[in-house]
Structures are given as C-alpha cells and as structure tokens.
Amino acid sequence: MDASACFELNGFKFNRTENTVEKSGVVVKLTNKVSEVLALLLSANDEGVTRDILLQEVWPNRFGADESLSRVISDLRKKLELLEPDLSSADETIPKRGYKFDTSIIKTNPNETVSVKKSTLSNRLGLHPCSEK
C-alpha cells in the first residue's frame, strides 16, 4: 500500500500514514487494524465489502478473526462518533454480507470551505497522497 495514502471529502480526512481521522479540527487516532478496515471500506467507493474480503485482507491466515472484525467495526464507529454526531452511521452493516462506508453521510460544516478530494489512483486502496498542511 502507498504509505502516504489518504482520503478527503467535505472536511473529513482519513490519513492512513498517521492512522488518523479528522473533521472540523478534531483529530482521532485509530489503531492499525481500524485504519486498515477503513481504508478498504473507503476504497470501495460507496460499494459494499464482504466480511470475507475484509478478513482476508486484514487478518490473512488467522483463524477466529471474525470476532476481531466485529470488534474493529465497533471501534471504528466509536471513533467516527467522536468526530461528529451521527458520523458513525456512515459505516453501514450489510446484513449477512459485510460493510460499506456511505460517504453521503459526510456533511459539509457551514464554517468550512468545501473541498472534495476523492480520487482513485493505481494503488489498490484508491486513496491519494495527503496534501501538506
């Protein structure tokens, strides 16, 4: 994976290098596994990602990782909620299949300039290099 990958949309920023999410000046640190799962969900461009793919990519060859995935999804939702009320609903469960990250939930803060950077590059995560601050 590109070590400098990130995702930005309407003031929401995910930085895979630093394992952080940010919105409206609030920065929340993620664990490596939460960051890996979020990167896969964002790379799906609002499409679902099956549990099998998430397990394969994040916990290859690890028996019993299914419980770990459920725990990571729960942790991700808690971290998103710290950024903005109801942002955790962006991480949707697709019953009996997997998960998806609905970017339409990410709303613009009226005090921010709208900046949409959602691009797909050749790296497998579809994230772009983070811009300098």
C-alpha positions as CSV (number, residue, x, y, z in Angstrom):
1,M,0.0,0.0,0.0
2,D,1.1,3.6,-0.7
3,A,2.4,4.8,2.7
4,S,1.2,8.3,2.0
5,A,-2.4,7.4,1.2
6,C,-5.4,9.5,2.4
7,F,-9.0,10.3,1.7
8,E,-10.6,13.7,1.9
9,L,-14.3,14.7,1.5
10,N,-16.1,17.8,2.8
11,G,-13.6,18.4,5.6
12,F,-13.4,14.8,6.6
13,K,-9.9,13.5,6.3
14,F,-8.5,10.0,6.7
15,N,-4.7,9.7,6.8
16,R,-3.5,6.1,6.5
17,T,0.1,7.0,7.2
18,E,-0.8,8.5,10.6
19,N,-3.8,6.3,11.3
20,T,-6.0,9.3,12.0
21,V,-9.4,10.6,11.0
22,E,-10.1,14.3,11.2
23,K,-13.2,16.6,10.9
24,S,-13.7,20.2,11.8
25,G,-10.3,20.4,13.5
26,V,-10.9,17.3,15.7
27,V,-8.3,14.6,15.2
28,V,-8.9,11.0,16.4
29,K,-6.1,8.3,16.4
30,L,-7.0,4.9,15.0
31,T,-5.4,1.5,15.7
32,N,-3.7,-0.1,12.7
33,K,-6.5,-2.6,12.2
34,V,-9.2,0.0,12.4
35,S,-7.2,2.0,9.9
36,E,-6.8,-0.9,7.5
37,V,-10.5,-1.7,7.6
38,L,-11.5,1.9,7.0
39,A,-9.0,2.1,4.1
40,L,-10.7,-0.9,2.5
41,L,-14.2,0.4,3.0
42,L,-13.3,3.8,1.5
43,S,-11.5,2.2,-1.4
44,A,-14.8,0.5,-2.3
45,N,-16.3,3.9,-3.4
46,D,-19.6,3.5,-1.5
47,E,-20.0,-0.1,-2.5
48,G,-20.1,-3.0,0.0
49,V,-17.1,-5.0,1.1
50,T,-17.8,-8.6,2.1
51,R,-16.7,-9.9,5.5
52,D,-14.6,-12.5,3.7
53,I,-12.6,-9.8,1.8
54,L,-12.1,-7.8,5.0
55,L,-10.9,-10.9,6.9
56,Q,-8.7,-12.0,4.0
57,E,-7.0,-8.6,3.6
58,V,-6.7,-7.5,7.3
59,W,-6.2,-10.9,9.0
60,P,-4.8,-13.3,6.4
61,N,-4.5,-16.9,7.5
62,R,-5.8,-16.1,11.0
63,F,-8.4,-18.5,12.4
64,G,-11.1,-16.8,14.6
65,A,-10.6,-13.3,13.1
66,D,-14.4,-13.0,12.6
67,E,-14.8,-11.7,16.2
68,S,-11.9,-9.4,15.7
69,L,-13.6,-7.8,12.6
70,S,-16.8,-7.2,14.6
71,R,-14.7,-5.5,17.4
72,V,-12.8,-3.4,14.9
73,I,-16.1,-2.3,13.2
74,S,-17.5,-1.3,16.6
75,D,-14.2,0.6,17.4
76,L,-14.4,2.4,14.1
77,R,-18.0,3.6,14.8
78,K,-17.0,4.9,18.2
79,K,-14.1,6.8,16.7
80,L,-16.3,8.3,14.0
81,E,-18.8,9.4,16.6
82,L,-16.1,11.3,18.4
83,L,-15.6,13.4,15.2
84,E,-19.2,14.3,14.7
85,P,-22.6,13.1,16.0
86,D,-24.2,10.5,13.7
87,L,-21.0,10.1,11.6
88,S,-20.8,6.5,12.8
89,S,-23.8,5.8,10.7
90,A,-21.6,6.1,7.6
91,D,-20.2,2.7,8.4
92,E,-23.2,0.6,7.4
93,T,-23.7,-3.1,8.0
94,I,-24.9,-5.1,5.0
95,P,-26.7,-8.0,6.8
96,K,-25.2,-11.4,6.2
97,R,-22.7,-9.9,3.7
98,G,-20.3,-7.2,5.0
99,Y,-20.0,-3.5,5.4
100,K,-19.9,-0.3,3.4
101,F,-18.9,3.3,4.1
102,D,-21.6,5.7,2.8
103,T,-19.7,8.9,2.0
104,S,-23.0,10.8,1.6
105,I,-23.2,10.9,5.4
106,I,-20.2,13.2,5.5
107,K,-21.7,16.6,5.5
108,T,-20.1,20.0,5.0
109,N,-19.5,22.1,8.0
110,P,-21.1,25.5,7.2
111,N,-17.9,27.2,8.5
112,E,-15.6,25.3,6.2
113,T,-14.7,25.7,2.6
114,V,-16.0,22.7,0.6
115,S,-13.0,20.6,-0.5
116,V,-13.7,17.3,-2.2
117,K,-10.8,15.1,-2.9
118,K,-11.9,11.6,-3.7
119,S,-9.8,10.0,-6.3
120,T,-8.8,6.6,-7.4
121,L,-5.1,6.1,-8.1
122,S,-3.3,3.0,-9.3
123,N,-2.7,1.8,-5.7
124,R,-5.2,-0.9,-4.6
125,L,-6.8,1.3,-2.0
126,G,-7.8,4.1,-4.3
127,L,-6.5,6.7,-1.9
128,H,-4.4,9.7,-2.9
129,P,-1.3,11.2,-1.3
130,C,-2.1,13.6,1.6
131,S,-1.6,17.2,0.9
132,E,0.9,19.2,3.0
133,K,-0.7,21.2,5.8
